């Protein structure tokens, strides 16, 4: 194998795929990147057996071939070179030689045959969606995913595809985030898949805020997202996601409307003296007023009042302040609404100018 490439041309795709490189690898090849060349293309592949990232570059290759080299070392070498540097890459006697100006690096290699590949995806449905839309729907829900929950199906993001909508739902059992966007998927019935946390985080990292489309392919065991010159493939979590419709409160007759930013700052002030472990604060709703109270094991106390628009029953309810702040931080809406039935019921958070997102927070005993 032999080719020459500009530093930036190699560095950008390396940075895109490095997230799939396994840090605590169970097999040596997983810490490597697979470099495969044809006469006019260079393909870089990284995997941790859960996700796979593939980036392709169009270049003129002197000698085609395939080999694997340590991914992070190759990335660090590229970063260390000057911006205008040109890189000569060649393989001889199971060693990869990287030359640039007066610098030479020799890296160990492993055969391409040792590199594991994810199973071929069997397409169930395919559709295209703007990157900005997909980024938005994930960004507004992914924070509610569980972390290392024994209910493994909660440790990911549920994506539901129908003929007109793509919905994303995440829950950790104490809160739920829901968002939907219009799509033009050519699908007769509704499909649900659960994308694991690693796949979600990598997808968000790669998506940009542009209107350019990405192609999503749903398979029986995998989800694949095709960008321009880049492809992410992720295994799916095999499990049944809870019925989110049963969790959505529909009997919240007491409705509070507040300025989002004012409420966010009031919650931040009250949270300073909340219990660091449980993060519970008490919310007292009265006519056009909320009182926020927090206590901690050191017997310290915070009392914060905030004007709101509210004409319902007097209600006193406890909740995790972090859950509320997470919701208020994922939007730039001016106003927020909370609908609840009584002190023992979950409450529904919505934004009047963003009707496509809903958030449920369960109460907690204080």
Buried (B, 14 or more C-beta within 10 A) or exposed (E): BBBBBEBEBBBBBBBBBBBBBBEEEEEEBBBBBBBBBEEEBBBBBBBBBBBBBBBBBEBEBEEBBBBBBBBBBBBEBBEEBEEEBBBBBBBEEEEBBBBBEEEEBEBEBBEBEBBEEBEEBEEBBBBBBBBBBBBBBBBBBBBBBBEEEEEBBBBBBBBBBBBEBBBBBBBBEBBBBBBBBEBEBEBEEEBBBBBBBBBBBBBBEBBEEEEEBBEBBBBEBBBBBBBEBBBBBBBBBEEEBBEBEEBBBEEBEBBBBBBBBEBBBBBEBBBEBBBEEBBBBBBBBBEEEBBBBBBBEEEEEBEBBBEBEBEBBEBBBBBBBBBBBBBBEBBEBEBBBBBBBBBEBBBBBBBEEBEBBBBBBBBBEB
